[in-house]
Amino acid sequence: MSLKLYLLRHGETAYSRTGGYCGDLDPELTANGEKMAIAFGDAYKAIAWDSVFVSPMKRTIATATPLCKAIGMEMQFRDGLKELRYGKWEGLTNDFVKENYSDDYLRWLTEPAWNPPTGGETAVQLASRASFVVAEIQEMYPSGNVLVVSHKATIRVILCGLLGIDMGRYRDRIDVPAASLSVVQFGALGPMLKVLGDRSFMDAELRSLSGT
């Protein structure tokens, strides 16, 4: 048996609903976000989980809580799984950033691997810290099922690193809506993407939410 890495994005927050930039900010889940977390826990509690690694933010902890309560497992917190730091863009809308930080925004849009949001973090920096967590998991669990509960940019960057996708294209190639699950299985030939952005465990009403 090989390692299966389950990458779960946190449920809906006010920022994921509106598309505002939210990295270091620490909002709670919305009522719908809590329902998403419960739906995931109900659907996946029967899996034989070996560990659950979680970004130490309110939205990720709340997303992991229903499953962890159901299976009686403690969360393993890792700062490396936190969201991209958006610097001066934190809490702002995309339209405001485009108008007031236009030069930095265009550079970031063109090549986010090496150009950060104003005062924030590049995708390369994010990849560096997140890759340490993935390497730790691979060393600790050469086989089994491990859940990682993290954030939109972080999961996309992790997937780019594992699948050999240009880090500068993480925003253009991979979509992970709120509370969606992606699965990577590690085999003799390396990581294989088995599932991307799945939300089939939710009811139709929750799936209809955009989950930006």
QUIBELVEN-V621822 format. One record per helix or strand of 2 or more residues. SS is the DSSP state (a for helix, b for strand). FROM is the first residue (numbers start at 1). TO is the last residue. If there is no record, write none. Layout:
ss=SS from=FROM to=TO
ss=SS from=FROM to=TO
//
This chain:
ss=b from=3 to=9
ss=a from=14 to=18
ss=a from=31 to=44
ss=b from=49 to=54
ss=a from=58 to=71
ss=b from=76 to=77
ss=a from=79 to=81
ss=a from=87 to=89
ss=a from=94 to=100
ss=a from=102 to=110
ss=a from=123 to=140
ss=b from=144 to=150
ss=a from=152 to=163
ss=a from=167 to=173
ss=b from=181 to=187
ss=b from=190 to=198
ss=a from=204 to=207
//
